[in-house]
Amino acid sequence: MIHAEYLSRIRRRLTLARYPLWAFVILLAVRFWQLQIVRGEEFSSLARDNYLQTERHRAPRGLVVDRGGQVLARSEPSFTLLADEAGLRRLEDLGLLTVEEEDRAGLEARAARGPAVVRSGIPFAEAAFFEARRRELPGVRVEFVPARDYPLGQATAHLLGYVGEVTAAQLLLEEFVTAASGDLVGQDGIERVYNRTLVGSDGYLDRVVDSRQRVLASGGLRRTEPVRGDTLQLSVVSALQEAAHRAFGDERGAFVALDVRTGEVLGLGSFPAENPEEFRGDAGKFREMLADSATPLLNRAVQGRYPPGSSFKLVTAAAGLAEGVVDSETRYTCNGRARVAGRTFRCHRAQGHGPLTLREAISKSCNVFFYRLSEALDVDVIASYARAFGLGAPTGVDLRNESSGLVPTREWKRRVTGERWYASETASVSVGQGAVSVTPIQMARLAAAVASGGNLPTPRLVGTEPVGVVGGVMPEHFELIRDGMRDAVVSGTAWRARMPLREVAGKTGTAQVASADVVAADNEDRPYELRTHAWFVGFAPFDEPEIAVAVVVEHGGAGGAAAAPIGGEILRTFFEGSPETRVTGGGGADR
Amino acid sequence: MELRAREGVDRVLLVSVGLLALIAVLLLESALRGVDSGASLNAHVIRLGLALGVGVVAYRMDHLRLARLSPALFLVALSLSAIATTSGALRAGTRRWLELGTLTIQPGELAKIAVVLLVAHLIARSLHEPLSRRATVAWGAAGSALALAVAAQPDLGSAAILVGIAAGMLFFGGVSIARKWMLAASGAVVLALPLIWAFGLRDYQRVRILSFLNPESDPLGAGYQTLQASIAVGSGGLFGTGWLQGPQTSLQFLPAPHTDFVFAVLAEEFGFLGVVTVLALYLILGLRLLQIAVAAVENKDPTGAFMVGGFFLMLYLQALYNIAMVAGIVPIKGFPLPFMSYGGNSLLISAAAIGFAASVRRRNFLT
C-alpha cells in the first residue's frame, strides 16, 4: 500500500505547481504590456522604417534668362550614378569604377555619409545598364537629376557660376539649410548668390517594400510632385556677352558694361573661362583649373585687381578741377619728361605733346600734364575723390568675393610700410600707377558716373539699388572730362572704339606692372607677365549716355590697341545688335 | 473550481485547446502568405485532423496499461533518436529528423512523451516497492543516453526539456532531496557554465546568446531576429494591426512567422488583447491539467497523476519558453509553441498528451 503521507506530499507539490504557472503568465503579460503599450509607438515607427521607403524626385533648378528672355542656364534631362559605401565597393570589385585614384578618397568619404554622386551626366545606355542590374548592385542606383546646361558656355561662365554637389562643410552653412547630402547647389556666380530662388522643392514618393526590398505598393501613399525653381531674369544682354567673348579671343581679361542710369549690369565677363558643362563631375579637370596659372576660375571682372594706368586720370582730372587747381584754360607744357620731387618721369611720347589743356591731355593721355597737376594735389585729396567715385570699396554688385581694390593714402602707407609718403609717389598715383589698384567693375561704375555727370549707381544683375552721387565735382567739370573722352575717340588714343551713327567717349590706359627702368622699353620684348595691362573705359552715346563699359586686357599691351577695340565691339553690339558693323580707317596714336 | 464527476470528455481541455488551435489557423493563414517554403495551411488543417484522431486514440487508451508498455516505448524512442543522431536527414547543420517517404519524424518529440510515460511508470511503481539499485542505475543510464543522443543532434533545447521534464516529475513524485545535494548540484552547474561556454557550445549557439544580450548591436546579424520580433510585438499596440494587416508579418520582416514566432504574429495583428486572450487560454489549460493530476492523486492513481504532471511540464516548459523568446526575455531557441506552431510532430505529441490527460480524468471520475 502507498503511504498516505507520500500521497499528500505528491498532492501538495502538484498543487504548488500552479503558482509558478501564474507567475510566469503574469510576468509575460507585464512584458507584453511594456512592449506593446508603453513602447508601442517606438516599435511602430521602427516598423514603418522597415517597410516605408521614400523616393526623392529632385526638382529642376529654375531658368536663368537674360534681359530679353533668352535662356542662359537651364536644367537638361540627365542621369546620375550614385552609390553608397557598399555599392562603391561592389563597383570597384567589378571594375566598373572609373574614378581616378586621387579622387577615390573624397568619393569614399562622401559615400560613407550616404549615397554620393559617382558620375553625373551619364548617357542613357549606361543608365539603362545600371538600372537593369539593380539586383546585382545593391547600394548603386541611377537617379534622374536634371543637369545644368549653359547655352552661352564660356561667354557667361563667371557670371553664372556653376552648380555642384553640396559639400559636408557647406551643409553647415545657413545659406544651404534646405539642402541635403547629394543635392546640387550653386557653387559660384549667380547660381550661388540666387541659389534659394533657383532651387525648387523636391518631390517625394513613399513606397512599401518587403524584407527583400521588393516594391509592393506606391499608390495611395504620400506623393508630392517636384516643383521647378523660379526663373531668374538678369539685366545682362546675351549679345554683349557673346561679342565680348569673341573679341577677347585668347586674351585674358575682363569687361563690365553698365546701364548708366540704373547701374544694371548689361554685360560682365572674365577670360579665360571654362564652360561648367566641361568640368561637371570631373574633379580632375577641376583641380587642373585650380592649378592653372591663367586662373580660369577667377572672376576677373569683380575679383581682378589691376593698376588702372591712364584711365585713372579721369579721377585726377576731376580732383584738379574740383579743387580749383586747373580749369578749362589751364595749360601745361609737355616736353616728353617731367621732374617731380627730384625724380624724372617720362611721357609716352618722347618728343613731348607741347603745351596742352586738360581736355587735350585727356584725349592724348599726356602724362606730364598730370604730373604737373599732381604737384598741386595731395595724395589724400586724390584718394578722397577716388573714393567718391567708388574706388577702394566693393561696388555692391550681387556677386561673391568682390575685391575692394586699393586707394593709397598717407595713413595707408604708414600703416603698411611704416614709412612716410613721398611726393613722387603722388605723381605715380595721378596716372594710375604705384599702389593704386581697381577692379573692372569699379572702373565701369566710374565711367557711368562721369557719363551721367556725377550719379554713382550700384551695379546689379537682378533688380536695382538707389543711385548715389559723386560729391564735390560740378557738372561743368564732368562736361570738360567728357569732352576730353570724346576727343580721345574722335582723334585720340581711343579711336578704335569708334562706331557709326553714335558718338562714343572713352579713355584708354596702359598700366605698367613693372618699373620701366628695369624692363625692356618695348612691351613686346618683355616676358608675358611683365607686359602692360590694357584698359579702356568709355560710354555712349555721348549726348545721352546709356551704356558705360570698362575693359581690361591682362598684359595686353597698349590700351588703345588692345582694349579699345573690345570696348568698341561691346558698344557697337549694344546699339546695333550686329557685331559685324565695324569702323575702319584710323588716325591718332594707340595710347 | 471544483472538478465534478461528469461523463465524457473534459470540456475545459477540449474548449481551451480547440480555441488555441482555431486562433492558430487564423495566425498561420496570415503567416504563411509570405512564406515560400512549401508550407501550406491545408497541410496544417490535415494535421489538425490527424491530431484529433491521435487525441481520440489516446483518450480511449487505458493509461495504466500504457504505463506498463512505457519501457518498450522508451527504448523505441531511444533507438530512433540514436538513428537520427547518427544518420538522420541533415538540415541546417543538425540531424533531428528521420525521413520515411513523405513523412518526417522527429524522434526528439517522441522521446518527450516516452520520458513522461516511463518516469510516471517508474515513480508510481516505486511508491509500492522501491526500485532496485540495479534498475535505478540502468534507467538512469538509459535516460542519460537519450538526453545525450538528442543533445548530440545537436538539439540542446530538446535535451534540456527532457531533463527538465524528468527533474520536475521527480519533484512531483515526492523525491526528497537533501539540501546539501541540492547545493552541491547547483554549485556544480554554476562552475560548469564557463566550461560549457568554452567547450560545450557551437559557434552559432554562442552567437545566439551574445546577440540576445544585445540585439541592436548587429541589426542584420544574429540579433536581427530578436529585434524584428520585438518590432512586430511592439507595433501591435493594444488592438493590433488587424488580421492579415501586420506589415512585419506580411512583408516578411518577421523571421519564421509560422513556426517559432507564430506568437509574434498574434501580438502584431491582434495586439495586447490578443496576447492576453491566448495567455489566459494557456493558463486555464495548465491549471486544468494540474487539477486533473491532483484529482488523480486523490483517487489513488499516482501513475495518472505523474503522467498528467509530466505532460504539463512537457507542454509548458516549451510554451512559456517560446512566448518568453518572442517577448525578448530569453535567447532564441527553436521550441515550437504547442497547439499553435506549424509542424506535425509537435502537434501530434501535444494532442496525444491532451488525449491521455482527458483519459486520466475520465477514469478517475467514472470509476
Interface residues (C-beta under 8 A of the other chain):
Chain A: M1 I2 H3 Y6 L7 R9 I10 R11 R13 L14 T15 A17 R18 L21 W22 F24 V25 L28 A29 R31 F32 W33 L35 Q36 I37 R39 G40 E42 F43 S44 L46 A47 N50 Y51 V208 V209 D210 S211 R212 L216
Chain B: G34 L127 H128 F171 F172 G173 G174 Q228 S230 I231 A232 V233 G234 S235 G236 G237 L238 P247 Q248 L251 Q252 F253 A267 G271 F272 V275 V276 L279 A280 Y282 L283 G286 L287 L290 A293 V294 V297 E298 K300 P302 A305 G309 F312 Y316 L320 I323 A324 A327 G328 I329
